[in-house]
Amino acid sequence: MTLFPTLIMLTFGLALCALCRWYEARPRELGRVRLPTMPFLALGVLLSVVAAAHLVSLATGVPLKSRYGP
C-alpha cells in the first residue's frame, strides 16, 4: 500500500472516531434508544492505529513485523 491510500485510511478512521464522539455527546431524548456506537468507535481507533503504524513503516523503510508470526 502506498502513501495516498494510507492517508485516506487514517483520515477515515479519525473521522469515524470524531463522528462517534459527536453522536455520543449529543443530548438524549427520554424514551429513545440510540444506535450502539462502540463497535464503530473501536473500528475507527483500529483503522487509525494501523494506518499510523503503516505511515511510520513508510517513512522509515522498515516493514511491520508481527511478534507472534514466523
C-alpha positions as MATLAB code, in Angstrom:
seq = 'MTLFPTLIMLTFGLALCALCRWYEARPRELGRVRLPTMPFLALGVLLSVVAAAHLVSLATGVPLKSRYGP';
ca = [
       0.000    0.000    0.000;
       1.340    3.422   -0.870;
       1.148    6.748    0.942;
      -2.135    8.008   -0.513;
      -4.335    5.011    0.483;
      -2.710    5.023    3.925;
      -3.585    8.682    4.429;
      -7.143    8.011    3.260;
      -7.434    5.152    5.760;
      -6.067    7.362    8.562;
      -8.488   10.153    7.662;
     -11.436    7.762    7.545;
     -10.527    6.256   10.921;
     -10.162    9.654   12.589;
     -13.397   10.908   11.018;
     -15.239    7.815   12.250;
     -13.897    8.388   15.776;
     -14.955   12.039   15.665;
     -18.424   11.173   14.374;
     -18.976    8.588   17.097;
     -17.753   11.013   19.761;
     -20.074   13.742   18.483;
     -23.027   11.324   18.373;
     -22.423   10.217   21.964;
     -22.069   13.801   23.243;
     -25.461   14.916   21.927;
     -28.257   15.267   24.476;
     -30.554   12.266   24.628;
     -34.303   12.351   24.323;
     -36.082   10.394   27.005;
     -37.529    7.111   25.799;
     -35.494    6.900   22.590;
     -32.924    4.185   22.113;
     -29.732    5.175   20.292;
     -27.689    3.155   17.893;
     -24.695    1.463   19.514;
     -21.554    3.414   18.621;
     -18.876    1.445   20.481;
     -18.194   -1.035   17.640;
     -17.797    1.852   15.179;
     -15.561    3.743   17.597;
     -13.405    0.638   18.052;
     -13.176    0.228   14.277;
     -12.134    3.862   13.871;
      -9.435    3.537   16.527;
      -8.172    0.298   14.975;
      -8.007    1.849   11.499;
      -6.195    4.900   12.864;
      -3.598    2.873   14.751;
      -2.899    0.554   11.823;
      -2.631    3.482    9.405;
      -0.314    5.379   11.754;
       1.910    2.306   12.125;
       1.979    1.911    8.362;
       2.919    5.578    7.944;
       5.866    5.006   10.265;
       6.923    1.993    8.222;
       6.614    4.031    5.013;
       8.686    6.860    6.485;
      11.459    4.665    7.906;
      11.508    1.911    5.300;
      11.332   -0.822    7.960;
       8.351   -3.140    7.378;
       5.930   -4.015   10.159;
       6.605   -7.413   11.729;
       4.338   -9.439   13.958;
       5.576  -10.557   17.347;
       3.776  -13.842   17.044;
       4.209  -14.700   13.390;
       7.081  -16.574   11.743;
];
